[in-house]
Amino acid sequence: MPLNPKEVAGKRFSSPVIGNRAYREDEVRAFLRRVAATMRGRDKVTPVEITRVSFSRPKRNELGYSEDEVDAYLEDLAEELSRRSRT
């Protein structure tokens, strides 16, 4: 099912289980807003950029998003943008 910009911009992820890696929430959310803007024709994030993006680790005592969940979603986004560019 195709992803829409509103869903992408509003996407949230679980916090990781203790001991698992996490990404900073603010960085992930900012990047997803850029992807959503691309889907609306207002930015130019490429599928390659999605596969190469990196995020910082949360600071001590700061919550983060599950790295595995974010990475899986980014794969879906890269596929979605690739599909959109072929049409």
Beta strands, then each sheet from edge to edge (+ up, - down):
strand 1: 22-24
strand 2: 64-66
sheet 1: 1+ 2-
end
